[in-house]
Amino acid sequence: MLTDDLCNFVAMINQQDITELRKLIDRSNQIVITAHKSPDGDSIGSSMGWALVLKKMGKQVSVVFPDAFADYLSWVPFSDQIIIYDQDPDLAKQVFGAADLFFALDYNAFNRIGKISELNLQEASFKKVMIDHHRDPKMHCDLMFSYSSACATAELIYMIIDELNELDQIDKDIASCLYTGIMTDTGSFRFSSTTSLTHKIVADLLDKGANQEQIHSALFDQNTFDRLALLGYMLNNKMQFIKPFNTVLIALDQQELSRYNFKKGDTEGFVNYGLSIKGCRMVAFVSEKKDGVRVSFRSKADMPVNELAGALFGGGGHKNAAGAKGLKTVEQTIEKIKSALPEYAQYLS
């Protein structure tokens, strides 16, 4: 166990909540786990890692996502068992109807789970537990493990497993899931949220069977020709560097994405190319998908992109990584971001 190494973090966790969580798990038979719309590596890694632990504890567990995840995540152990609400709402509703315990993983507002929110889960009779590392939760659950100090929800899941004295349940598959969540949400351990504790947890996951070479290859060495062609087009034609504010703006509309046979997940990580430019302090990546315009923000140092995303578009996230739904068009969204840059000059100059 890593109890001694975790003591500073665990001191923040209400031990009565851990005790109550154990009771809820012991009393439950049918558990459902949900994650946010457009699930990423942390969503699927924390969800499947936690689901596999609960199954080892003798529970019936179903994982329900609002919509499909990108192909590059399809290798995650047992991800083929995830129920996609958009594809099979009847099965999802059946699962929710039989559930006696509900977990909200990697989100803290019901509007993050798409059409699943139409089931009015807030009023459901089953007990609800939130496990998340985003700031400012906007929904109420019976138990709330909300800690923005954790680098990823998968890291928080590991800590809870430790507090429940269930670390022995972590096998190769679970370790691979949790490693994936931590690694992707820390930008391969480059973000400031990565701590010495993160590396200690990752070391234990490697000892328990996670193969970092295979996981990195599965995540990052699966490019299609179209995706790389789209990346080349973006780098050559669609980047603006606004020097007074050391900000990079990137924009791709739906017509441009279609030209390169866009598939879900193809633009994952594109925002980070702007951040790699010397002197860049912030990047805004604006893309037009079928469901509207989306914005991804990344920043360095003290630039609070979660505040910017919230102020401009009602979005949110972390200090250095945030997102939001943009305005009606890509052009309108870009112009609104540009107009706000002078207000954040102290962080960007």
C-alpha positions as CSV (number, residue, x, y, z in Angstrom):
1,M,0.0,0.0,0.0
2,L,1.0,3.6,-0.6
3,T,-0.8,4.8,2.5
4,D,2.3,6.7,3.9
5,D,2.8,8.5,0.6
6,L,-0.8,9.4,0.3
7,C,-1.3,10.7,3.9
8,N,-1.1,14.4,2.9
9,F,-3.8,14.0,0.3
10,V,-5.9,11.6,2.3
11,A,-6.0,14.1,5.1
12,M,-8.4,16.1,2.9
13,I,-10.7,13.2,2.4
14,N,-13.5,12.9,4.8
15,Q,-13.0,9.4,6.3
16,Q,-16.7,9.2,7.1
17,D,-17.3,9.4,3.4
18,I,-15.0,6.5,2.8
19,T,-16.8,4.5,5.4
20,E,-20.2,5.4,3.9
21,L,-18.9,4.5,0.4
22,R,-17.9,1.1,1.7
23,K,-21.4,0.6,3.1
24,L,-23.1,1.7,-0.1
25,I,-21.0,-0.7,-2.1
26,D,-21.6,-3.6,0.3
27,R,-25.4,-3.0,0.2
28,S,-25.6,-2.6,-3.6
29,N,-26.1,-5.3,-6.2
30,Q,-26.6,-3.4,-9.5
31,I,-24.2,-0.5,-10.1
32,V,-24.1,1.9,-13.0
33,I,-21.1,4.1,-13.9
34,T,-21.4,7.1,-16.2
35,A,-18.9,9.5,-17.7
36,H,-19.2,12.8,-19.7
37,K,-20.1,13.4,-23.3
38,S,-17.3,12.9,-25.8
39,P,-15.4,10.6,-23.4
40,D,-11.6,11.0,-23.3
41,G,-8.8,8.9,-21.9
42,D,-9.5,9.8,-18.3
43,S,-13.3,9.1,-18.7
44,I,-12.8,5.6,-20.1
45,G,-9.7,4.8,-18.0
46,S,-11.3,5.7,-14.6
47,S,-14.7,4.2,-15.6
48,M,-13.4,0.9,-16.7
49,G,-10.8,0.7,-13.9
50,W,-13.4,1.3,-11.2
51,A,-15.9,-1.0,-12.9
52,L,-13.4,-3.9,-12.9
53,V,-12.5,-3.3,-9.3
54,L,-16.2,-3.4,-8.3
55,K,-16.8,-6.5,-10.3
56,K,-13.9,-8.2,-8.4
57,M,-15.8,-7.2,-5.3
58,G,-18.7,-9.3,-6.5
59,K,-20.9,-6.6,-7.9
60,Q,-22.9,-6.4,-11.2
61,V,-21.6,-3.3,-13.0
62,S,-22.7,-1.5,-16.1
63,V,-20.9,1.4,-17.7
64,V,-23.0,3.8,-19.7
65,F,-21.5,6.6,-21.9
66,P,-23.7,9.3,-23.5
67,D,-22.0,8.9,-26.9
68,A,-19.3,6.9,-28.6
69,F,-15.6,7.3,-27.7
70,A,-12.9,7.7,-30.3
71,D,-11.4,4.6,-32.1
72,Y,-8.0,5.2,-30.5
73,L,-9.5,4.3,-27.1
74,S,-11.1,1.0,-28.3
75,W,-8.2,-1.1,-27.1
76,V,-8.9,-0.2,-23.4
77,P,-9.7,-3.5,-21.6
78,F,-13.4,-4.5,-21.8
79,S,-14.4,-1.2,-23.4
80,D,-16.5,-3.2,-25.9
81,Q,-18.9,-3.8,-22.9
82,I,-19.7,-0.1,-22.5
83,I,-23.3,0.8,-23.3
84,I,-23.6,3.9,-25.6
85,Y,-26.8,5.7,-24.8
86,D,-27.1,7.3,-28.2
87,Q,-26.9,3.9,-29.9
88,D,-29.0,1.8,-27.5
89,P,-31.1,4.1,-25.2
90,D,-33.5,1.2,-24.4
91,L,-30.8,-0.9,-22.9
92,A,-29.4,2.1,-21.0
93,K,-32.8,2.9,-19.5
94,Q,-33.1,-0.8,-18.5
95,V,-29.8,-0.6,-16.7
96,F,-30.7,2.6,-14.9
97,G,-34.0,1.2,-13.9
98,A,-32.4,-1.8,-12.2
99,A,-29.6,0.2,-10.5
100,D,-29.3,0.7,-6.8
101,L,-26.0,2.6,-6.9
102,F,-24.9,5.3,-9.4
103,F,-21.4,6.7,-10.0
104,A,-20.7,10.0,-11.8
105,L,-17.1,9.8,-12.9
106,D,-15.0,12.7,-14.4
107,Y,-17.8,15.2,-14.5
108,N,-19.6,17.4,-11.9
109,A,-22.7,18.7,-13.7
110,F,-25.6,16.7,-15.2
111,N,-25.5,18.8,-18.4
112,R,-22.2,17.1,-19.2
113,I,-23.9,13.7,-19.9
114,G,-25.9,14.7,-22.9
115,K,-29.3,12.9,-23.4
116,I,-28.7,10.8,-20.3
117,S,-29.6,13.9,-18.3
118,E,-33.2,13.6,-19.7
119,L,-33.7,10.6,-17.4
120,N,-33.8,13.1,-14.5
121,L,-31.2,11.2,-12.6
122,Q,-31.1,13.9,-9.9
123,E,-34.5,12.6,-8.7
124,A,-33.8,8.9,-9.1
125,S,-34.1,6.7,-6.0
126,F,-30.7,5.1,-6.2
127,K,-27.8,6.5,-4.2
128,K,-25.5,8.7,-6.2
129,V,-21.7,9.1,-5.8
130,M,-19.6,11.7,-7.7
131,I,-15.8,11.1,-8.1
132,D,-14.3,14.0,-10.0
133,H,-11.3,16.4,-10.2
134,H,-12.9,19.4,-11.9
135,R,-13.6,22.6,-10.0
136,D,-16.9,24.0,-8.9
137,P,-19.3,21.1,-8.8
138,K,-22.8,22.0,-10.0
139,M,-24.7,18.9,-9.0
140,H,-25.6,17.2,-5.7
141,C,-24.9,13.6,-4.9
142,D,-25.2,11.6,-1.7
143,L,-21.4,11.3,-1.6
144,M,-19.1,13.7,-3.4
145,F,-15.4,13.0,-3.8
146,S,-14.5,16.3,-5.5
147,Y,-10.8,17.1,-5.4
148,S,-9.4,19.4,-8.0
149,S,-5.9,18.7,-6.6
150,A,-6.0,15.3,-8.2
151,C,-4.4,15.3,-11.7
152,A,-7.0,13.0,-13.1
153,T,-10.1,11.2,-12.0
154,A,-8.2,7.9,-12.5
155,E,-5.6,9.1,-9.9
156,L,-8.5,9.8,-7.5
157,I,-9.9,6.3,-8.2
158,Y,-6.6,4.8,-7.3
159,M,-6.6,6.8,-4.0
160,I,-10.1,5.6,-3.1
161,I,-9.2,2.0,-3.9
162,D,-6.3,2.4,-1.5
163,E,-8.5,3.9,1.2
164,L,-10.9,1.0,0.8
165,N,-7.9,-1.4,1.3
166,E,-8.5,-2.9,-2.1
167,L,-5.2,-2.3,-3.9
168,D,-4.7,-6.0,-4.2
169,Q,-7.6,-6.0,-6.6
170,I,-5.6,-4.1,-9.2
171,D,-4.4,-6.5,-11.9
172,K,-2.9,-5.8,-15.3
173,D,-6.2,-4.7,-16.9
174,I,-7.1,-2.3,-14.1
175,A,-3.6,-0.9,-13.9
176,S,-3.7,-0.3,-17.7
177,C,-7.0,1.5,-17.4
178,L,-5.9,3.8,-14.6
179,Y,-2.5,4.4,-16.2
180,T,-4.3,5.5,-19.4
181,G,-6.5,8.0,-17.4
182,I,-3.6,9.5,-15.6
183,M,-1.3,9.7,-18.5
184,T,-3.7,11.3,-20.9
185,D,-5.1,13.8,-18.5
186,T,-1.6,15.0,-17.6
187,G,-0.4,15.3,-21.2
188,S,2.0,12.4,-20.8
189,F,3.0,13.8,-17.3
190,R,3.9,17.2,-18.6
191,F,1.2,19.3,-17.0
192,S,1.7,21.1,-13.7
193,S,-0.9,18.9,-12.1
194,T,1.6,16.1,-12.2
195,T,3.2,15.6,-8.8
196,S,5.7,13.3,-7.2
197,L,2.6,11.4,-5.8
198,T,1.4,10.9,-9.4
199,H,4.7,9.3,-10.3
200,K,4.5,7.0,-7.2
201,I,1.0,5.9,-8.2
202,V,2.1,5.3,-11.8
203,A,5.1,3.3,-10.6
204,D,2.8,1.0,-8.6
205,L,0.5,0.6,-11.7
206,L,3.6,-0.4,-13.7
207,D,4.5,-2.9,-11.1
208,K,1.0,-4.3,-11.2
209,G,1.2,-4.9,-15.0
210,A,0.5,-1.7,-17.0
211,N,2.8,-1.7,-20.0
212,Q,3.6,1.9,-20.8
213,E,5.2,1.1,-24.2
214,Q,2.1,-0.8,-25.4
215,I,-0.3,1.8,-24.0
216,H,1.5,4.8,-25.5
217,S,1.7,3.0,-28.9
218,A,-2.0,2.1,-28.7
219,L,-2.9,5.7,-28.0
220,F,-0.5,7.7,-30.2
221,D,0.8,5.4,-33.0
222,Q,-2.6,4.8,-34.7
223,N,-2.7,7.7,-37.1
224,T,-4.5,7.4,-40.3
225,F,-3.3,9.1,-43.5
226,D,-6.3,11.5,-43.4
227,R,-5.6,12.5,-39.8
228,L,-2.0,13.4,-40.6
229,A,-3.0,15.2,-43.8
230,L,-5.5,17.2,-41.7
231,L,-2.8,18.1,-39.2
232,G,-0.5,19.2,-42.0
233,Y,-3.3,21.4,-43.4
234,M,-3.9,22.9,-40.0
235,L,-0.3,23.7,-39.3
236,N,0.3,25.3,-42.7
237,N,-3.0,27.2,-43.1
238,K,-5.1,27.6,-39.9
239,M,-2.9,29.0,-37.2
240,Q,-2.6,32.6,-36.1
241,F,0.0,33.8,-33.6
242,I,-1.2,37.0,-31.9
243,K,2.2,38.3,-30.7
244,P,1.0,41.1,-28.3
245,F,-0.8,38.4,-26.3
246,N,1.4,35.4,-27.1
247,T,-1.7,33.5,-28.1
248,V,-2.2,31.0,-30.8
249,L,-5.7,30.7,-32.4
250,I,-6.6,27.6,-34.5
251,A,-9.8,27.2,-36.4
252,L,-11.3,24.3,-38.5
253,D,-14.8,24.4,-39.9
254,Q,-16.9,21.4,-40.8
255,Q,-16.2,21.7,-44.5
256,E,-12.5,21.5,-43.8
257,L,-12.9,18.5,-41.5
258,S,-15.0,16.7,-44.1
259,R,-12.4,17.3,-46.7
260,Y,-10.1,15.0,-44.7
261,N,-12.7,12.4,-43.9
262,F,-12.9,13.5,-40.2
263,K,-13.6,10.8,-37.6
264,K,-14.3,11.4,-33.9
265,G,-10.9,11.8,-32.1
266,D,-9.0,13.0,-35.2
267,T,-8.3,16.4,-33.8
268,E,-7.4,15.1,-30.3
269,G,-4.1,16.7,-29.3
270,F,-4.1,19.3,-32.1
271,V,-4.4,22.1,-29.6
272,N,-1.0,21.2,-28.0
273,Y,0.9,21.9,-31.2
274,G,0.2,25.6,-30.7
275,L,1.3,25.4,-27.1
276,S,4.7,24.1,-28.3
277,I,5.5,27.3,-30.1
278,K,8.2,29.3,-28.4
279,G,6.8,32.1,-26.4
280,C,3.2,30.9,-26.6
281,R,1.2,31.3,-23.4
282,M,-2.3,30.2,-24.5
283,V,-3.9,28.3,-27.4
284,A,-7.6,28.3,-28.4
285,F,-8.6,25.6,-30.8
286,V,-12.0,26.2,-32.4
287,S,-13.6,23.4,-34.4
288,E,-17.0,23.0,-36.0
289,K,-18.6,19.6,-35.5
290,K,-22.1,18.3,-36.4
291,D,-23.4,19.3,-33.0
292,G,-21.9,22.8,-33.0
293,V,-18.8,24.8,-32.5
294,R,-16.4,23.6,-29.8
295,V,-13.5,25.4,-28.2
296,S,-10.5,23.8,-26.4
297,F,-8.2,26.0,-24.4
298,R,-4.7,25.3,-23.2
299,S,-2.3,27.5,-21.3
300,K,1.0,27.8,-19.5
301,A,1.9,29.2,-16.1
302,D,-0.8,31.4,-14.4
303,M,-3.1,31.9,-17.4
304,P,-6.5,30.7,-16.1
305,V,-8.2,29.3,-19.2
306,N,-11.0,27.9,-17.1
307,E,-12.0,31.4,-16.1
308,L,-11.8,32.6,-19.7
309,A,-13.9,29.6,-21.0
310,G,-16.5,30.4,-18.3
311,A,-16.6,34.1,-18.9
312,L,-16.9,33.9,-22.7
313,F,-19.0,30.7,-23.3
314,G,-20.1,29.3,-19.9
315,G,-17.5,26.5,-20.2
316,G,-15.0,25.4,-17.6
317,G,-12.3,22.9,-16.7
318,H,-8.9,23.3,-15.2
319,K,-6.6,26.3,-14.8
320,N,-4.4,25.3,-17.8
321,A,-6.9,23.1,-19.8
322,A,-10.5,23.9,-20.4
323,G,-13.3,23.7,-22.9
324,A,-16.6,25.2,-24.0
325,K,-19.3,25.3,-26.6
326,G,-18.7,28.2,-28.9
327,L,-21.0,30.6,-30.6
328,K,-23.0,29.9,-33.8
329,T,-20.1,30.1,-36.2
330,V,-16.3,29.6,-36.0
331,E,-15.7,33.2,-37.1
332,Q,-17.9,34.6,-34.3
333,T,-16.2,32.4,-31.7
334,I,-12.7,33.5,-32.8
335,E,-13.6,37.1,-32.7
336,K,-15.1,36.8,-29.2
337,I,-11.8,35.2,-28.0
338,K,-9.7,37.9,-29.6
339,S,-11.8,40.7,-28.0
340,A,-11.2,39.2,-24.6
341,L,-7.4,39.0,-24.8
342,P,-6.6,42.5,-23.5
343,E,-8.4,41.6,-20.3
344,Y,-5.9,38.8,-19.7
345,A,-2.8,40.7,-20.8
346,Q,-1.2,40.4,-17.3
347,Y,-1.1,36.6,-17.8
348,L,-0.2,36.6,-21.5
349,S,2.5,39.2,-21.8
